[in-house]
Amino acid sequence: MTVVLPGGVNRSDLKLSDGRTISYYDSLEVNRSATDKRNDESQPGIGHLRLDPLVNEWVAVASHRQHRVFLPPKELCPLCASSGDKLTEIPDKDYEVVVFGNRSPALTTPGVSWKLPQVTGIDTPNADAAGACEVVCYTSDHNSSFAKLPVKQIRTVLEAWKDRDAALSKLPFIEYVFPFENRGEEVGVTLSHPHGQIYAYSFVPPRVEKMLQAADSHLKKTGRVLLDDVIKREIKDEKRIICENQEWIAYVPYAARYPFEIHIAPKRSVARMSDLDEGQSENFASVAKEVLTRLDGVFGIEMAYIAAWYQAPVNLGSDSMRLHWQIVSVRRQPGKLKYLSGSESAMGAFIMDLEPEQSAQQLRAVKL
Amino acid sequence: MTVVLPGGVNRSDLKLSDGRTISYYDSLEVNRSATDKRNDESQPGIGHLRLDPLVNEWVAVASHRQHRVFLPPKELCPLCASSGDKLTEIPDKDYEVVVFGNRSPALTTPGVSWKLPQVTGIDTPNADAAGACEVVCYTSDHNSSFAKLPVKQIRTVLEAWKDRDAALSKLPFIEYVFPFENRGEEVGVTLSHPHGQIYAYSFVPPRVEKMLQAADSHLKKTGRVLLDDVIKREIKDEKRIICENQEWIAYVPYAARYPFEIHIAPKRSVARMSDLDEGQSENFASVAKEVLTRLDGVFGIEMAYIAAWYQAPVNLGSDSMRLHWQIVSVRRQPGKLKYLSGSESAMGAFIMDLEPEQSAQQLRAVKL
């Protein structure tokens, strides 16, 4: 079955041998029908959620994940296309962008009667770890990266994100959809093939909950959307802006928490990924590519980063929360990382050794 | 000037050449009078605080810290005692436990009229980064560790913590006192000499604020102290307890967030470090030593960890928040670390690959 998405992107859905769905996203019309020739492996069980009563936060316990594949050599990469005897997660012999369920998901589809327990303190019963964990392969080229993708391919990735956001949001047990990328061994990447992930949570994650509180409170107090006011301030201050086009703006935020931290937002703000219209979708790629290219250019090395999409939860905050992309890098200098140690990880209090204006200047100074 | 503290610990205060105070804590009566022979270096300037409006959190910007000493060889260690021409932070030729102000503090004493700005959204003015950052050297033996300290020496460290907690709490600009230790290069330690730090914040750190909300809400709902109920549950469940004595208990919490996470609390709960009485103080060392020895024993290697003291803020929560020590290790297996990647750092949603009961079992199985 092929579905045509905005931007002329074609989606073809197939099944892997263990029952997981794989979706090919193609900018060209391609017949996707290759079958998965691997033996049917049984799916791992579901983990569970436990409430930490000291902070009222859910923790997902997924002990079946301990033995997942860890930095395999290129010839065993499960995210490359299949070829001859080498059977990977992607049955076809090539692809543009694919999305499929994680083989060892921390969060997965629960039974039909699943409900998140009410938070009631110490005796909250644990619950199945409902949710979804998907893999988004950005390109079949093992040695590429998001920054190196052609503009057209970035559009295809964006359409895949939008499409999955819309689909996952419709599941009754999903409260928040989170597309992200961990890049670099420094942030724990176990597969070096260019790819991101989508986690769909059955609860509003703690950091989003806090953003929602701030956004709701600002809306109530001022009648305005918080991120709109933040962007107005960044435009007024000017000195932390990295680049922009008619639809998107990229800046180092005034109170950056990481040595290199860039926020990228649509100028006409929207609540959710799947709300992006044609003009916004078409103009995303050039800003995304420039930002990530500048980031790799600062020290002339591939920067480790976490790229995280924030948006309104599925059932809350569509009037106050706004979609934006936060890219943070833990690299301070070529040989030095910023570690989340006592103050950051135990207290949540960030200490920044680099002024945001200084890192913005370094990013702008990169020759493209 | 020498002050006698509980446990027969003697404190002697002296000045370093740049004006910082150094306090020697000794279990024996020792005359501490060695003068700092280094040239008077000017103190670095004060950093500033910026409010992140997206989550209403303060970030400390301390750009003067970029060039601090980074993993010097043992013969240049600034935390060893001075000897001959080798002049360190500690002027005397030996010591038991010392505390002094950090040479490149992220937080420091502000002007007398300093006030934290009211949180008012986007236009909150930035403020001087008021607070204190102190170094606590656990022993003059460069190759030792907290776990290897004699029980008597751990008591001396505890008295130093209690003494500094009491003193820092009296400063008008301090809202929270946080004694902690980062251990191991994996968590960003820049000096390998056995030492911890004390950060005293001029605001309630985000994670403490969240704990306070949970504790206050539990108290209001049940009339009981949250940590008391948590410990009751751990005693009932039994299977996550690591060790205990008449005054202290150590357990892997029900909803642990890290592969190895241990909480250590006094059974008769107290709000603050400086509230610990003689019985509690005298019995802390044996449990602390056992827990850290077991942690190093799990894989037979020195474990990297963050050891963080949580307690009631200076001006809030003394009826609901309770003192306890959280030790978390990012090591999953001998060659594998747990990284705080997308889900943990961007969402605040922790995924645990190891069941808390399993890590408790591994910790208990270590032969002492």
Contacts between the chains, C-beta under 8 A, distances in Angstrom:
chain1	res1	chain2	res2	distance
A	50	B	254	6.0
A	50	B	255	3.9
A	50	B	356	8.0
A	51	B	255	6.0
A	52	B	253	7.2
A	52	B	254	7.9
A	52	B	255	3.8
A	52	B	257	7.1
A	53	B	214	6.6
A	53	B	218	7.6
A	53	B	226	6.5
A	53	B	229	7.9
A	53	B	230	6.1
A	53	B	255	7.5
A	54	B	211	5.5
A	54	B	214	6.0
A	54	B	215	7.8
A	54	B	226	7.0
A	54	B	227	7.6
A	54	B	230	7.0
A	54	B	253	7.8
A	55	B	207	7.1
A	55	B	210	4.8
A	55	B	211	5.8
A	55	B	214	5.7
A	56	B	210	7.6
A	56	B	213	7.7
A	56	B	214	5.0
A	57	B	255	7.9
A	57	B	348	7.0
A	57	B	349	7.7
A	57	B	350	7.7
A	58	B	255	8.0
A	58	B	349	7.1
A	59	B	255	4.5
A	59	B	256	7.3
A	59	B	257	5.5
A	59	B	350	4.8
A	59	B	351	7.9
A	59	B	352	5.9
A	60	B	349	7.1
A	60	B	350	7.1
A	60	B	351	4.9
A	60	B	352	6.8
A	61	B	352	4.8
A	61	B	355	6.0
A	61	B	356	7.5
A	62	B	351	5.9
A	62	B	352	6.8
A	62	B	353	6.2
A	63	B	352	7.6
A	63	B	353	6.2
A	63	B	354	6.0
A	63	B	355	4.9
A	63	B	358	6.9
A	65	B	351	7.7
A	65	B	353	4.8
A	66	B	332	7.5
A	66	B	353	5.0
A	66	B	354	6.8
A	70	B	336	7.2
A	106	B	343	7.6
A	106	B	351	4.4
A	121	B	218	5.8
A	121	B	221	7.1
A	121	B	222	7.2
A	121	B	226	7.8
A	121	B	229	7.4
A	122	B	226	7.9
A	122	B	229	5.0
A	122	B	230	6.4
A	122	B	233	5.4
A	123	B	233	7.8
A	176	B	347	8.0
A	178	B	342	7.3
A	178	B	343	7.6
A	178	B	346	7.6
A	178	B	347	6.0
A	180	B	342	3.9
A	180	B	343	7.9
A	180	B	346	6.3
A	181	B	342	7.4
A	182	B	339	7.8
A	182	B	341	4.3
A	182	B	342	5.3
A	186	B	339	8.0
A	187	B	339	5.6
A	187	B	341	4.9
A	188	B	337	7.1
A	188	B	338	7.5
A	188	B	339	2.7
A	188	B	340	7.9
A	188	B	341	4.7
A	189	B	341	7.7
A	197	B	342	6.9
A	199	B	342	7.2
A	199	B	343	5.7
A	199	B	347	7.5
A	199	B	349	7.7
A	201	B	347	7.5
A	201	B	349	6.3
A	203	B	349	8.0
A	205	B	343	7.7
A	205	B	347	3.7
A	205	B	348	5.7
A	205	B	349	4.2
A	206	B	210	8.0
A	206	B	347	7.1
A	206	B	348	3.5
A	206	B	349	6.5
A	207	B	55	7.1
A	207	B	346	6.6
A	207	B	347	5.3
A	207	B	348	3.9
A	207	B	349	7.9
A	208	B	347	6.5
A	208	B	348	8.0
A	210	B	55	4.8
A	210	B	56	7.6
A	210	B	206	8.0
A	210	B	348	7.8
A	211	B	54	5.6
A	211	B	55	5.7
A	213	B	56	7.7
A	214	B	53	6.6
A	214	B	54	6.0
A	214	B	55	5.7
A	214	B	56	5.0
A	215	B	54	7.8
A	218	B	53	7.5
A	218	B	121	5.8
A	221	B	121	7.2
A	222	B	121	7.3
A	226	B	53	6.5
A	226	B	54	7.0
A	226	B	121	7.8
A	226	B	122	7.9
A	227	B	54	7.6
A	229	B	53	7.8
A	229	B	121	7.4
A	229	B	122	5.0
A	230	B	53	6.0
A	230	B	54	6.9
A	230	B	122	6.4
A	233	B	122	5.4
A	233	B	123	7.8
A	253	B	52	7.2
A	253	B	54	7.8
A	254	B	50	6.0
A	254	B	52	7.8
A	255	B	50	4.0
A	255	B	51	6.0
A	255	B	52	3.8
A	255	B	53	7.5
A	255	B	57	7.9
A	255	B	58	8.0
A	255	B	59	4.5
A	256	B	59	7.3
A	257	B	52	7.1
A	257	B	59	5.6
A	306	B	341	6.1
A	306	B	342	5.4
A	306	B	345	6.1
A	306	B	346	5.9
A	308	B	342	5.9
A	308	B	346	3.6
A	308	B	347	7.5
A	310	B	346	7.9
A	326	B	346	6.9
A	328	B	345	7.7
A	328	B	346	7.8
A	332	B	66	7.5
A	336	B	70	7.2
A	337	B	188	7.1
A	338	B	188	7.6
A	339	B	182	7.8
A	339	B	187	5.6
A	339	B	188	2.7
A	340	B	188	7.9
A	340	B	340	5.7
A	340	B	345	7.0
A	341	B	182	4.3
A	341	B	187	4.9
A	341	B	188	4.7
A	341	B	189	7.7
A	341	B	306	6.1
A	342	B	178	7.4
A	342	B	180	3.9
A	342	B	181	7.4
A	342	B	182	5.3
A	342	B	197	6.9
A	342	B	199	7.3
A	342	B	306	5.4
A	342	B	308	5.9
A	343	B	106	7.6
A	343	B	178	7.6
A	343	B	180	7.9
A	343	B	199	5.7
A	343	B	205	7.7
A	345	B	306	6.1
A	345	B	328	7.7
A	345	B	340	7.0
A	346	B	178	7.6
A	346	B	180	6.3
A	346	B	207	6.7
A	346	B	306	5.9
A	346	B	308	3.6
A	346	B	310	7.9
A	346	B	326	6.9
A	346	B	328	7.8
A	347	B	176	8.0
A	347	B	178	6.0
A	347	B	199	7.5
A	347	B	201	7.5
A	347	B	205	3.7
A	347	B	206	7.1
A	347	B	207	5.3
A	347	B	208	6.5
A	347	B	308	7.5
A	348	B	57	7.0
A	348	B	205	5.7
A	348	B	206	3.4
A	348	B	207	3.9
A	348	B	208	7.9
A	348	B	210	7.8
A	349	B	57	7.8
A	349	B	58	7.1
A	349	B	60	7.1
A	349	B	199	7.7
A	349	B	201	6.3
A	349	B	203	8.0
A	349	B	205	4.2
A	349	B	206	6.5
A	349	B	207	7.9
A	350	B	57	7.7
A	350	B	59	4.8
A	350	B	60	7.1
A	351	B	59	7.9
A	351	B	60	4.9
A	351	B	62	5.8
A	351	B	65	7.7
A	351	B	106	4.4
A	352	B	59	5.9
A	352	B	60	6.8
A	352	B	61	4.8
A	352	B	62	6.8
A	352	B	63	7.7
A	353	B	62	6.2
A	353	B	63	6.2
A	353	B	65	4.9
A	353	B	66	5.0
A	354	B	63	6.1
A	354	B	66	6.8
A	355	B	61	6.0
A	355	B	63	4.9
A	356	B	61	7.5
A	358	B	63	7.0
